[in-house]
Amino acid sequence: SAMGHAASAESPRRRAVSRRSGSPRGQSSSSSSSIWKVPRLFMVCGTSPHDLVPWTPEQRWRRSLGKNQANISRSRGGLVGLVNLGNTCFMNAGLQCLSHIEPINAYFLTGKYAEELNPSNPFGTGGHLAKGFAKLQELLWQRSSKAQTPSQIHGTLSKFARHLFRDAEQQDAQELLAYLLDGLHEDLNLVKVQAKGSPVSKPVDPDEEDERLAQLEREKGEEYVAALTWMNNLMRHKSVLIDLFQGQLRSQLTCGVCGHRSKTFDPYLYVSLPIHYGMRTLEDALGHFLKEEALTDDERWRCPKCKRHVDAVKKIDFWKLPPVLVIHLKRFEFDTATCRFRKINTKIRTPLAVDFSQFVSAPQKGSLVYDVISVANHMGHAGRGHYTATCRHPVDGRFYHFNDTDVYEAEGDDIITKEAYVLFLMRQDSTDWERQDISNPEVWPHAVSNSMMLPAVWELTGQKPPAPPPRDVSEVQDAGYEVPGSPLADVEDSSPQLPGADASRLGPFDDDPDGSMAPGKEEAE
């Protein structure tokens, strides 16, 4: 890894501060502990004489909640440090960032994860990672001590992600987060998949698939093709991690000879933005990521129309943004002159509320303003360094800095610094967050209706569409329904629901054939 290797290289601990007492900054973890004052909001979040008090997450996350009451420690909930087990600051920082995302910790603290655990998934860890993360939430939110030892999840990660702990060296927090997002997803994947090595479907000719999608776009538009790709992904991947973190990119390749344009719509759980010293803001990094790129020489593209490699132009666009957007600032680059990695230390200025409206290329159902909620930081340089986390607390809304066992409040310019390495941003949205369901396309992030997409779902899954309702009175009578002496329209309104006409899944027989009433279409920005 390009990250740090020596424990001695870890930066000096910042002195802790008590925002309640206004006392001088302490000189050590022991002195910071002695002046710690309980945040005021924790004192009133419950009336229990015991340390654990009930906590109610935001209403919009109710679909991520289980049957259990979420309880947190009113003296230390969410403000607990993690013991460094030997060059594990990268792990501690990543775990703190994920654990302070409200719908995630609520999902685990209320026991919802246990309802959706998929221990038989051959691509997961047998449920061990999800169980270890659930135990970690108990340590961070339901314990009153200053710090906890993350032994269980460290053991699980060491077993299933050995590359992250080789030779007990410091590793990359971004690599850890990428593994956590994917590993937790597979442990909680609601799709039952075949075992590894099982027969796969017949390979698809890429040129034929390119033409098929192009024809579909001409007939039904880009949004339909993007939704079709999303549907195919949901057939294999469906979990709370997908619902919260997965977005969609559009990638376009344009032939420099014939002008043919090939498009793909790809899912992502995080975005890696290259940065350089000339950049000053997050806006600069986003603009650079989205600019056109010329493919020449060894990077030439094989055009499916020309049937040969040609010069081309590549363009990536944000098609759909997820409720929680993870941005990795690529601060480490390989220097060919020295054959070593070097770190780009420039500060990427980022406001705490970021408007992405100028960076998306398709309508979005939710707000395009995102709040920064967590930051994983890297101090030092390539080859040696130290990781910390800065997280917004979901109860009092304040930011806190987590430096292994030390925890103290962060304010102003200390929230996002030149050490920011991975940013977590959450959509500002007053609407309810939805869980993904392949049988209900209207909850997807796309501006599509059930009537538009369900025929494709039925074709993909091999299901038969529901039978249409009877067309005349005799058919209604033959079906066993009583017909009063009134027009057929009255029969349809007053009779029991007809076979196959489930109101929530009307498919092609609903009253919105063109999708004009799709949720979010009118309010799409």
N, C-alpha and C positions, 0 to 999 in steps of 0.2 A: 504494500500500500504506500501511497505517497504521503500519508499522514505521519504523525510523530511516532517515535520508537522508544524514547527514553523517558522513564518516569521523572527523572531529575529535571527534565526540560519543562515540566508543567509550570505554568506561570504562578507567581505568588498569589496567595488568596487575597481577594479584596476584603477590606474591613467591613464588617456588618454594621448596619445602621438601624436604630429603632425609630420608626416614624411616629410612634405614639409618645415617647418620652422626650424626644429631642436631645438625647444624651449623646456624648461624643462617640465617634466610631470606635468599635472595639478593635483589639489587636490580634485576636485569635478566635477560633470557633468556640472556645469555652467562654470567653468574655462576651461574644455576641449572643450566646445562649442565655447568659445571666441577665441581659437587658431586654430580652424579647418580650414584647407585649402582644397579647392576643388581639387580632384585628376586630374592630368593634362589631362588624356584621355577624361574626361567628357567635358573639355573646347573645344575640337575639334571634338566631335562626331556629331555636327550639326551646322548649320549656323543661326538658328532661333534666333531672338532677345529675344524671350520668353524663359522661363525656360524649357519647354518641347521640346525635340529634338528627331528626328527619330532614332530608333535603329533597326538594322538588325541582327537577330540571325544567328548563323552558318548555312550554306547551308544544312548540313546534317539533320537539324531538320525541313526542309521546309514542311514536311507532317503533322507537328503538328500546322501549322500556319493557322489562319483564314483570313478573308478578310480585316480586319482592319490593319492600320499601327501601329506598336508597338512604342510608345513614352515613354521616360523616362525623369525624371528630371535631367538636367545636373549639378545641384548644389548638389543633394543629392540622386539621384536614386539608390536604392539598398543599401543605407547606412543609413537607417532610423531605429531607435530603436522602441521598443514597450513598452507601459506603463504597469506596473505590476498592475493588477486589484485585487490583494489580493491572494498571494500564486499561481500566474499563471505563474511564471518563467518557469515551465515545458512546458506550452503551448507556450510561447513566443519562447523558444529555438527550439521546434519542428517546429513551423511555419516558423522561419527564415531558418532552414535547407532545408525544402521543397521549399521555395520561391526562393532560390538561385540555383535551378537546372534549367539550361537554357531552356530545352524543356518544362518544366512545366510552368515557368512564361511566356514564349513566347506563349504557348497554351492559356493562360488566357488573356494576354494583347492584343492579336490580335483577341479575340472574338471567337476563335474556339470552346471553351467550350459551347457557346450558341447554336451552330449548333448541338451539340451532347448531349445536356441535355436530361435526361430521367426522368421527374418529376413523371411519373406514375409507376415507378419501386417500388413495395411494399417492397423491401429490402433496398431502399435508404431513403433519407430524404425529398423526394419531390423536390429535386433540391436545397434545402436551403443551404446545406453545400457547394456545388459547387459555388453558387452565393456569399456566404460569403467569400469563398477563393478568388474569382475573385475580390471582393471589397478590400480584403487585399492586393492583388497585386497592385491595384491602390494606396493604402496608402504607400506601401513600395517603389514603383518605379516611381510614378508620383507626389509625394509631395516633397516640398523643406524644410519642417520643420524637426527638429532634431529627433522628436519622434511622434508616432501616437498611438491612443487608439484603440485596436482591438475589439471594442464593438460588432460589428455585428457577427463576427465569434465566439466570446466568448459566446454570447447569443445562437447561433445555437448549439454549442457544449454542452452547459449547458442543453439544452432542449433534444437533441437526444442522448447524452452520459453522462447521469447523474452520472454514476459510476466514471467518471473522475473528478467530481467537488463536490463530496459529502462532506457536512459539511465545505466547503470552505477550505479543507486541501490540502497540497501539494501532488501531485500525480506523477506518473511515466511518464517521457517523452517518453519512448519506447512504453508504452501502448497507449499514445496519438497518436504517429506516426502510430502504427498499425491500430488504428481506422480511422485515416485520410486517409490512403492508401485504406482501404476497403470501407469507406464511400464515398470518392470521386469517386472510381471506380463504385460503384452502382449508384450514381447520374449521371454518364456519360456512363453507360453501354449501348452499342448499341444493345444488345440483348433484345428483348421484352419478358419478362417472365410472367408466369401465376401468379395469386394472391396467397398469402400465403394460405395454406390449400387446394389448388387445388389437384385433383387426381394426384398421381405420378405413374411412370412406375412400372411394376411388379418387385419385389425384385429379385436379381440375387443370385443364390447359390454360395458362395465364393469358394468352392472347385471346382465347375464346371468352374467358371471364371478363377481360377488359372490354370487349365489344358488347357483351351482355349488359354490363353495368352502364355503359355509355348509352345503349338503347333504352334502358329503364330510365335514365336521367332525362333523355329526350321526351319520353312519354309522361313521366310523373314528377320530374324535378329532382334537384340535388338533395333536398331534405328527406325525400322518400328513400333514396339510395343510402344516405347516412343512417337513417332509422333501420333499414334492412341490415346493414352491417352491425349496428347495435344489437339487433335481435339475434343475429348469429352468435354474438359474443355472450349474450344472456343465456343462450342454450348451454353454455359450458361454465359460465361464471356468474354467480348470483349470491351476494352476501352483503352484510352491512358495510363492509369495506368498499365494495363496488358502488353501493348507493351513495356513500359519502365522498369518496376520493376519485372516482373514475370520471374522466372527461373524454373528449373526442377531438382529434386533430384531422384536418384535411390536408393531404399531401398531393401536390400537382406536379406532373412532369410534362413539359412541353417540348416537342421535337423541334430542333432548329432547322430541319430539312423540309418536312411536310406540314409542320404545324399541329400535328396530332397531340391532343392533350389527354393524359391518363391520370385518373384520380383514384385515391384510396382514402378511406376514413378509418383511422386507427385509434384504439382506446389508449389511455394513459392514466397512471396512478400518480405520477409526478412529472414535472417538466424540468429539464436541465438547461439552464441558460448560460452560454459562454459569455465571459466578461473579459474586458481588457482595461488597461490603465486609462484609456481615453474616455471611459464611461464615468458618469457622475450619478446617474439615477437609475432606478428600476425601469423607468420608461425607456432609457437608452438600451438596456439589456433586452427588453421585450421587443423593441423595434429591430434590433440586430438579429434576434432569433427569427423574426417573421420576414426578413428581407429576402429577395430573390437571390438564388445562388446559381452561378454558371457551372455546368458540368462539362469539362473538356478533358482532352488527353486520356489519362488512365481512368478518369471518372465518367467517361461518356456512357450514355444510357442506350439500351437496346430498345428501339422503337418497335412496337408491335405492328405498325403499319409498314414501315420501311424494311422490317425484318433484318436490321443491322444496327450496330452501335453508332450513335450520332451525338453531336454536341446538343445539349439540352439545357433547359432552365428549370430549376427545382424551386418550389414555393410551398412553405408550410403555413397553415392558418389555424387559429383556434376556432373550432366549430362549436363545441359545447364546453362550458366550464362547469366543474363539479361544485357541490356545496362547500367542500373543503379543498382548497387548491394548495398543493405543495410545490414550492419552487426551490430548486437546487441551484445555487450560484456556483458555477464551475471555476473555483479559485485556483485550481492546480492544473498546470499545463506542462507538457514534456518539452524540455529545452534540448534541441538536437545538437547544439554546440557542446554542451556539457554532459549530455546523456543522463540528465537528472531532471526530476520534477522541480518546478519552482512555484511559489505562491504569489498570487496577485492580491496585494493588500489594499487596493483602492476601496474607499467607502462608497457603497452603492446606496445613495440616499433614498429612503423609502418612507412615505407617510404612513401613519397608522391606519388610515382608510385609503384604499387604492381603487380608483375608477378604471375598469377594464373596457369601457364602452368603445374606445378607439382601437382595441386590439382583437375584437371578435368579428367573425365574418358571417355569422348566421344569427337568427333571432334566438334569444334566451328567455326561458320562462321565468327565471328569478332575477333578482337585482344584480346589477353589474358592479356594485360597490362592495368591496371586500375589506374586512378588518383583519389586521395582523393579530394573531392570537398566540403564536409561539415562534421562537427563533432558536435554532441550534447554532452555537458560535464556535469558531476555531481560532485559538490564539497561538501565536508562534509562526513557524515557517514549515515548508515542506521537509519532511523527514523527522521533525520533532514538533511537539505542540501539545495543546490541552483543549478539551471540549467542555463547554458549559451550555446551559439552556436558560432562556428568558421566556416566561409563560404568563399569560393573563389568567387570573383565577376566575372561574365561572361564578363564584359566589359574590365576591366583593368587586370584581371588575378591575382590580389593580394588577400591575405586572410585578413578578418576582423573579429574581435571579437565582438559579440553582447551580452551584459549584460543588459537585459531589455532596458532601454532608452539610455545606454552608448554604443557607437560604436567607435572602434579604430583599427588600423592596427595590425595584428599579424604576426610575422616573426619567422623563425627558429624553435627552440624547443617549442615556444609558440603555434604552430599550432596544434600539437598532443601531449597532455600531459598525465600524469597518471590519469587525470580526464575524459579522453575520454570514452564515454558510448555507443554512436551509431555512426557508420561511414557510410558515403555515398560515394561510389566510382563510377566513370563513365569510361566506356570503351574508350580507345584510339583507334579511328577508323576513317579512312578517307572516308569510304564508306557511302552511304546514309542509314539512318535509315528507316525501313519499318513499316507500320501499319499492324496489323494482320488481316487476312481474311480467313475464313474457306474454301472459294472456290478457294483459291490460296495457296496451301501448300508450294510452293517454297519460300514464304516469311517467313515461320516458321523458327525457329532456327535449325531445323533438316536437315540433309543431305538427303532429299527425293525430288522426282520429283512429278509433278502433275499427271503424268500417273500412278505412284505408289499409290498415296493416294486418288485420286478422286473417284475411285470405292467405297472405304470405306465411303467417304463423302456422295455419292449418297445413299448408303444403310442406313446410319444413318439418313439422312434427308428425305428419301422416295422419292427422285427425280429420274427421269429417265435419263440415260446417253444420250448424244446427238446422233442422228441417224448417222450411218456411211455414208460416201460419196458413191454415185453410183459406182458400180464395172465395168460396161462396157458402151459402147457408147449408146446402146439402153436405158439404165436406165437414162443416162444423158439427152437424147432427151425427154424421157417421163417426166423428171422433168422440162422441159421447157427451157433448155439451148441450145443455138446454137452451133453446132459442125462443125468446119471447117474440111476440108479434111486433117487431120493430126492425128498422133497416139494419143491414149488416154492420154498419159503423157502430150502432148501439150495442150490437152483440159483442163486438170486440172490446168495447169499453166496459161492459158490465159482466162479462163472463170471466171464469177463472183463467189464469194465465195459460196460454196455449203451449203445447209441447214444443220444446226447443227454443222458446222465446224468452230466455233469461234476460231480465231488464238490464242487468249490469254488463252483459256480454252479447248485445244484439247483433254485433257483426254487421254484415251487409244489409241487414233488414232494419237498421235504425233509421231515424229521421234526419241524419246528418251525412248524406252520401258523399259530399265533397269535402268533408273534414273542416268546414268553415267554423264549426262550433268547438273545435279542439281546445282543451284547456290551455290557456297561456297564449293563444294565437292573437287575441285582441290586445293583450297587454304586453306582447313580446316587444322587446326594445331593439 
